[in-house]
């Protein structure tokens, strides 16, 4: 029995999972990695190759009055998102709590059920892990990395940082106020 594309697209499983997958892809790859050269030349959301409705939403979110860019604001600091994987829920909870308690991050999201495929010591490995998505100041990356290494079970824990290039000014100000300076 063959499934039609419309039957698959209308399934509740796809509708529930698709926004999560899309958000994860944007977090992982960001808009800057979409090879949109015309956007970088003009700086206008109008030149993005998105459908008209999305283009108008982007234009509104990048307008001067409600700017989401981080440059030029004294209320916010250069901020990053850091990915760290852990082998289990217990370590994820313990590490997330210690990171926030030490004010190394404002927030840590714990995402269970991540399956990682990687090469280790010449062998391809597959492990179930939990992903920590950590929001913090750029200036705290070194201290955060040392904290993760000191409190992690892995010999080489994953610590990958990506810049936050914009966002809700109120959230970014909260991030600044919820973390230590160094």
LOSE-93921 format. One line per 2 residues: their letters; for each residue x, y, z of N, C-alpha, C. Coordinates in steps of 0.02 Angstrom, whole numbers, plus 50000, padded with zeros to 5 digits. Atoms other than C-alpha are relative to their C-alpha. Layout:
<pts>
A) X/Y/Z/X/Y/Z/X/Y/Z ~ ...
</pts>
This chain:
<pts>
XX) 50042/49941/50000/50000/50000/50000/50044/50062/50000 ~ 49958/49941/50008/50084/50160/49941/49968/50060/50034
XX) 50023/49938/49968/50071/50320/50042/50010/50058/49952 ~ 49992/49941/50041/50041/50481/49949/50037/50053/50040
XX) 49964/49945/49968/50144/50636/49986/49954/50040/50045 ~ 50047/49961/49959/49990/50727/50049/49981/49963/50064
XX) 50016/50039/49940/49951/50585/50170/50057/50004/50050 ~ 49941/49995/49955/50128/50592/50240/50003/50070/50030
XX) 49995/49931/49976/50127/50782/50252/49945/50018/50049 ~ 50054/49984/49955/49960/50783/50340/50002/49960/50065
XX) 49996/50040/49939/50012/50656/50471/50019/50044/50060 ~ 49986/49959/49940/50015/50726/50648/50072/49994/50021
XX) 49930/50008/49982/50190/50656/50675/50044/50049/49963 ~ 49961/49953/50040/50262/50759/50533/49986/50072/50022
XX) 50017/49932/49979/50167/50916/50587/50031/50017/50067 ~ 49971/49986/49934/50232/50900/50766/50076/50004/49997
XX) 49927/50004/50001/50413/50859/50722/50032/50052/49954 ~ 49970/49956/50049/50442/50975/50573/50023/50067/50029
XX) 49975/49938/49972/50452/51139/50672/50063/49990/50042 ~ 49941/50014/49959/50578/51059/50791/50060/49989/49955
XX) 49945/50012/50046/50684/50997/50647/50022/50065/49967 ~ 49983/49936/50032/50675/51167/50561/50037/50046/50047
XX) 49967/49958/49951/50722/51260/50719/50070/49975/50014 ~ 49933/50028/49988/50867/51141/50750/50047/50016/49942
XX) 49958/49985/50058/50930/51167/50572/50021/50073/50000 ~ 49983/49929/49998/50922/51357/50590/50051/50012/50055
XX) 49951/49992/49946/51013/51346/50757/50067/49971/49979 ~ 49938/50032/50019/51141/51228/50683/50035/50036/49943
XX) 49968/49972/50058/51171/51311/50516/49994/50076/49996 ~ 50009/49928/50000/51106/51488/50542/49984/50027/49932
XX) 50015/49968/50064/51048/51607/50408/50063/50018/49962 ~ 49939/49979/50034/51227/51659/50371/50030/49944/49959
XX) 49971/50055/50037/51268/51485/50304/49955/49976/49944 ~ 50046/50021/50053/51126/51478/50178/50023/50023/49931
XX) 49971/49976/50063/51238/51552/50040/49954/50049/49965 ~ 50044/49949/50028/51125/51701/50014/50042/50062/49990
XX) 49954/49946/50013/51246/51822/49933/49964/50067/49991 ~ 50035/49937/50011/51116/51951/49884/49981/50033/50065
XX) 50017/49970/49936/51067/51975/50066/50060/50037/50029 ~ 49941/49968/49972/51245/52015/50118/50019/50063/49960
XX) 49985/49940/50040/51262/52140/49975/49952/50057/50015 ~ 50050/49947/49992/51100/52234/50005/49980/50011/50072
XX) 50021/49995/49930/51067/52197/50188/49924/50002/50007 ~ 50072/49995/50000/50883/52186/50144/49968/49931/49999
XX) 50036/50063/49999/50766/52044/50187/49960/49992/49935 ~ 50037/50004/50063/50674/52088/50025/50038/49961/49947
XX) 49961/50035/50050/50818/52014/49925/50009/49926/50015 ~ 49994/50070/49984/50809/51846/50014/49953/49959/49956
XX) 50041/50042/50044/50743/51703/49906/49948/49960/50038 ~ 50052/50032/49962/50601/51663/50028/49932/50020/49971
XX) 50067/49981/50023/50415/51664/49991/49981/50070/50027 ~ 50017/49931/49982/50335/51839/50001/49979/50009/50072
XX) 50023/49992/49932/50250/51810/50170/50059/49998/50049 ~ 49942/50005/49957/50411/51754/50254/50046/50060/49991
XX) 49957/49942/50014/50507/51894/50168/49974/50061/50038 ~ 50027/49942/49965/50387/52023/50242/50010/49994/50076
XX) 49987/50011/49929/50406/51946/50416/50072/50016/50016 ~ 49930/49986/49989/50595/51954/50400/50014/50075/49996
XX) 49990/49929/50008/50588/52134/50340/49977/50037/50063 ~ 50025/49969/49939/50482/52181/50493/50047/49988/50058
XX) 49959/50016/49943/50598/52093/50615/50069/50033/49997 ~ 49934/49967/50006/50752/52182/50547/49994/50074/49990
XX) 50008/49929/50009/50678/52355/50539/50039/50038/50053 ~ 49959/49959/49955/50770/52498/50624/49967/50007/50069
XX) 50033/49989/49936/50638/52525/50760/50001/49940/50045 ~ 50001/50060/49959/50635/52343/50819/50060/49957/49986
XX) 49940/50035/50022/50813/52294/50778/50015/49939/50043 ~ 49979/50060/49964/50869/52119/50824/50076/49991/49996
XX) 49927/50004/50005/51051/52151/50781/50032/50019/50067 ~ 49968/49989/49935/51174/52153/50927/50046/50060/50001
XX) 49952/49945/50000/51289/52294/50871/49971/50062/50032 ~ 50019/49934/49976/51282/52457/50963/49956/50004/50061
XX) 50043/49997/49941/51183/52409/51117/50042/49988/50063 ~ 49962/50007/49937/51258/52436/51290/49965/49953/50048
XX) 50037/50044/49955/51124/52327/51370/50015/49927/49987 ~ 49985/50070/50016/51185/52168/51285/50074/49992/49984
XX) 49930/50015/50012/51354/52084/51262/50004/49947/49945 ~ 49993/50055/50049/51423/51970/51125/49984/49933/50034
XX) 50025/50062/49970/51336/51805/51158/50007/49942/49952 ~ 49991/50060/50040/51350/51626/51098/49951/49946/50022
XX) 50035/50062/49984/51256/51462/51092/50053/49946/49997 ~ 49950/50053/49996/51362/51313/51144/49964/49933/50003
XX) 50027/50068/49999/51322/51131/51106/50048/49955/50038 ~ 49963/50050/49964/51380/50997/51226/49957/49937/50002
XX) 50037/50062/49994/51329/50814/51217/50024/49963/50062 ~ 49985/50040/49940/51321/50702/51370/49971/49929/49989
XX) 50021/50069/50013/51299/50513/51380/49932/49980/50030 ~ 50063/50021/49968/51143/50511/51491/49965/50059/50033
XX) 50042/49949/49970/51004/50608/51574/50028/50026/50066 ~ 49974/49981/49934/51085/50608/51746/50057/50051/49993
XX) 49945/49953/50009/51246/50691/51686/49976/50065/49969 ~ 50029/49940/50030/51145/50812/51579/49970/50046/50052
XX) 50032/49961/49948/51044/50868/51729/50052/50030/50047 ~ 49948/49977/49954/51197/50881/51842/50043/50055/49968
XX) 49957/49951/50034/51304/50975/51715/49961/50064/49985 ~ 50041/49940/50014/51163/51094/51663/49991/50040/50064
XX) 50010/49965/49937/51129/51136/51845/50063/50035/50024 ~ 49937/49969/49977/51312/51168/51887/50020/50059/49956
XX) 49984/49945/50046/51335/51278/51733/49960/50062/50018 ~ 50043/49943/49983/51187/51389/51780/50017/50026/50070
XX) 49984/49980/49931/51231/51389/51966/50065/50041/50002 ~ 49936/49964/50002/51409/51448/51926/49996/50063/49957
XX) 50012/49941/50044/51332/51584/51813/50044/50000/49938 ~ 49964/50007/50063/51428/51516/51664/49952/50003/49940
XX) 50051/49994/50052/51264/51521/51566/49936/50024/50031 ~ 50065/49977/49977/51094/51601/51580/49949/49943/49996
XX) 50049/50052/50012/51001/51448/51515/50033/49941/49967 ~ 49978/50062/50033/51035/51267/51468/49938/49960/49983
XX) 50054/50044/50022/50909/51170/51364/50029/49929/49996 ~ 49981/50070/50004/50919/50981/51382/49956/49965/49949
XX) 50037/50032/50054/50868/50887/51225/50017/49925/50001 ~ 49987/50072/49997/50852/50698/51253/49992/49967/49932
XX) 50012/50041/50059/50857/50563/51121/50041/50017/49939 ~ 49957/49985/50057/50998/50628/51012/50043/49937/49986
XX) 49958/50056/50018/51087/50489/50917/50061/50027/49963 ~ 49938/49976/50030/51269/50527/50876/50037/49943/49966
XX) 49959/50047/50038/51370/50437/50744/50067/50034/49989 ~ 49934/49969/50003/51557/50469/50750/50053/49946/49997
XX) 49944/50046/50000/51727/50390/50729/50042/50012/50063 ~ 49958/49995/49940/51827/50353/50887/50047/49940/50000
XX) 49947/50050/49999/51991/50258/50892/49993/49951/49941 ~ 50003/50040/50061/51968/50197/50712/49936/49962/49989
XX) 50064/50035/50006/51792/50129/50738/49942/50049/49996 ~ 50061/49960/50003/51624/50203/50688/49956/49980/50058
XX) 50041/50011/49940/51519/50221/50846/49932/50032/49991 ~ 50066/49971/49997/51334/50255/50871/49978/49999/50073
XX) 50020/49996/49930/51275/50316/51041/49938/50044/50008 ~ 50055/49957/49980/51116/50385/51116/50026/50049/50051
XX) 49974/49947/49957/51154/50551/51200/49946/50051/50015 ~ 50042/49942/49987/51074/50705/51272/50040/50061/49977
XX) 49967/49939/50024/51114/50874/51192/49983/50057/50047 ~ 50009/49940/49961/51140/51027/51300/50009/50060/49953
XX) 49996/49939/50039/51105/51193/51213/50007/50056/50051 ~ 49981/49953/49947/51190/51326/51318/50004/50070/49972
XX) 49997/49929/50021/51162/51514/51301/50041/50039/50050 ~ 49955/49966/49955/51301/51621/51372/50035/50058/49965
XX) 49958/49947/50027/51420/51766/51348/50059/49970/49963 ~ 49941/50023/50037/51559/51746/51221/50062/49999/50046
XX) 49942/49995/49956/51684/51798/51356/50005/49943/50050 ~ 50000/50056/49952/51636/51645/51461/50016/49933/49967
XX) 49989/50064/50035/51677/51513/51328/50058/49961/50031 ~ 49943/50036/49973/51848/51469/51400/49983/49970/50068
XX) 50019/50025/49934/51782/51453/51579/49948/49945/49995 ~ 50051/50051/50011/51631/51354/51517/50032/49936/49975
XX) 49966/50059/50027/51743/51236/51418/50038/49963/50054 ~ 49963/50031/49944/51853/51204/51570/49953/49967/50049
XX) 50050/50029/49955/51699/51173/51678/49973/49935/49972 ~ 50026/50061/50033/51631/51047/51552/50052/49945/50004
XX) 49947/50051/49999/51799/50957/51539/50010/49971/50070 ~ 49989/50023/49930/51815/50946/51730/49941/49959/50026
XX) 50060/50033/49974/51637/50879/51753/49968/49951/49952 ~ 50028/50043/50053/51614/50766/51601/50033/49931/50002
XX) 49974/50069/50002/51635/50578/51579/50044/49986/49940 ~ 49963/50014/50062/51708/50587/51403/50072/50026/50005
XX) 49930/49976/50006/51895/50602/51368/50002/50065/49961 ~ 50003/49941/50043/51854/50730/51233/49927/50021/49993
XX) 50071/49979/50005/51685/50811/51269/49990/50051/49944 ~ 50018/49952/50053/51600/50906/51129/49983/50067/50032
XX) 50016/49932/49981/51602/51093/51159/50007/50042/49937 ~ 50001/49964/50064/51552/51189/51002/49960/50064/50010
XX) 50033/49935/49991/51510/51375/51004/49983/50032/49934 ~ 50023/49962/50059/51412/51478/50878/49978/50069/50024
XX) 50020/49933/49978/51385/51666/50886/49925/50011/49994 ~ 50069/49976/50005/51215/51740/50920/50005/50069/49967
XX) 49992/49937/50038/51201/51878/50790/49941/50047/50010 ~ 50058/49957/49987/51033/51945/50847/49949/49961/50040
XX) 50053/50032/49962/50876/51908/50944/49960/50052/50038 ~ 50040/49957/49959/50754/51980/51067/50045/50041/50046
XX) 49958/49959/49957/50840/52128/51151/49989/49986/50074 ~ 50015/50015/49929/50752/52086/51315/50032/49935/50021
XX) 49970/50065/49984/50812/51905/51309/50076/50008/50005 ~ 49927/49992/50000/50991/51956/51267/50023/50041/50060
XX) 49984/49962/49939/50990/52083/51409/49994/49955/50061 ~ 50008/50049/49946/50925/51947/51526/50060/49953/50002
XX) 49942/50044/50004/51065/51833/51465/50061/50034/50032 ~ 49944/49962/49972/51193/51968/51508/49994/50005/50076
XX) 50010/49990/49929/51118/52000/51680/50000/49935/50040 ~ 50004/50064/49965/51106/51813/51722/50067/49963/50000
XX) 49935/50032/50003/51289/51774/51690/50053/50044/50032 ~ 49945/49961/49972/51452/51825/51770/50040/50032/49944
XX) 49962/49965/50052/51572/51940/51680/50058/49960/49973 ~ 49944/50042/50023/51722/51822/51671/50001/49934/50035
</pts>
